[in-house]
Amino acid sequence: SPAGWRQLLAGKTLAGLAYVLCAGLVIVLINLPLVVHWEIMLLALLLTSAFVVSVGLLIGTLAGTPTASAVWGGPLLILMVASVLMDLFPGVVLPAWLDTALGWSPASVILRLFRLALAGEAPVAAVWGAAAALTGMAVAVYVAVMGIMRRRYSV
């Protein structure tokens, strides 16, 4: 391909964002009557989209083929959602360090942002903390993707 790694990254990012934002629009439409803080909802949508696309790019870049992407993406998705599923089992008592770690997992932070958009009162510190955590995670993954792509696709 005559495109460099930057063009590949930009094209894949834009395509991924379009797809993820369409899915996010469906989520917003389903919860339309419940949204209290539109600015937090928009922030949650944008940051979630950036994180999801970055993880998709990382999996796709490392795996190389759609089959390998599915093999690695499925278990990763289950691990990311596992932290949220733990909330469904109130009788499960976890060690404090694990409970704290799961509370800052990507899925938990994403859900926290969306919940704050639906809440009557959204503490600024909670919004900024979740936004900063999700932004940091997305940036870290993008940096890894850029490093891999630069090595793999540079001439």
N, C-alpha and C positions, 0 to 999 in steps of 0.2 A: 504494500500500500504506500502511496506517496505521502500519506499523512504521517506527521510525526506523533510522538507520544502525547504531546499537549493537545493536539487536535483530536486524537482518539479519546483522551480523557474528557475533553469538553463535550464531544458528541455523545459519549455514553452517559455523561452526567445530565445533559439536557434531556435526553430520551428518558432516562430513569426518573428525573424530576417530573416530567409530564405525566408519566404513568402513575407515580406515587401521589401526586397532587390530585389526579382524578379520583383515586381511591379515597383520599382525604376529603374531597368534596362530598363524596357519598356519606362519609361519617358525619360531616357537618350537617348535611341535609337531614339525616336521620335524627340528629339531636338538636335541630334548629330551635324548637321552642324552649329548650333547656339552657341555651347559651346565655350567660349573664355578661361575661367579659369578652367582647369580640377581639380586643387587642391581644389577650392571652391566647385565645383560640387561634388567631393568625400566627402568633409566635410559635405555638405548639405545632401547628401544621408545617410551618417552614423548617423548624429545627428537626422535627421528626422526619420530614422528607429528606433533608440533608443527611441525617444519620443513616436512614434506611438505604439511600442510594450509595453512600460511602461503603456500607457493609456489602451491598450487592456488587459493587465494583471490586472490592477486595476479594470476595469469593470468586468472581468471574476471572479476575486477573491471576489469582493463584491456581485455580483449577484448570483453566484453559479450554475445557470442553463443557457443553451443556450437561452431559451426564455426570461428569465429575463435580460440577457446580451443584447439581441436585443432591449428590451423595454427601457433600460437605455442608450444603446449605440447610438441609432438613434437620440434622442434629443440632446445628447452631441455632436454628429457629426455636427448637424445643428447649434448648438451654436458656435462651433469652426469655422465653415465656414462662419457664419454670418458676422464676422468682415471683411472677404475678400469680401463678396458680397456687403458691403457698398461702396466699391470703384466703383462699377458698376453704382451707382446712384450719379452723380456729383452734383446734385442740393440739396442733403440732407446736411443740416448744423447741425453738432452735437456740443454739448458743448465741450470746449477745453479738459477738463479732460477725457471725454468719448472717444474723438478722440485719445488722447494719449494712453489711456488704450487699445483701439482696435488695435492701431499700434504695441503694444507689446503682443498681443494675440498669442498663438502658431501658428495658421494658417498664420498670417501676418508675423511672424518671419521666418517661413519656406519658404514662398514665397519670402521674401526679400533675403534669402540666395541663392535660385535658380536664382533669377533675377540678383544677383551680379555675379553668375557664367556665365551668358550670356552677361553681360555688357562689353563694351569695356574697361572701367576703373572701378576698384573696390577699393574704399578707404579701407585701412586696418582697420581703426577704425570701419567702418560699418560692416565689416566681423567679426571682433572680438566681437563687441557688440551683433550681432545677434547670433553668435556661443555660446557666454557665456550665453545669455538669454535662448537659447534652451537647452543647457547643464544643466543649473540650473533647468529648468522645468522638464527635464527627470529625473534628480537625485532626485528631491523632490518627484516625483510620485513613483520612484523605492523604496525610503525609506518608503513611505506609504505602498506600496505593501509588502515589507519585514516585516514590523511590523504586518500587517494583517495576512500574511501567517505564521509567527512565532507563533502568538497567536492561529491561527486556526489549524495548522498542527503539532505543537510540541507535543511530548508525555509526 
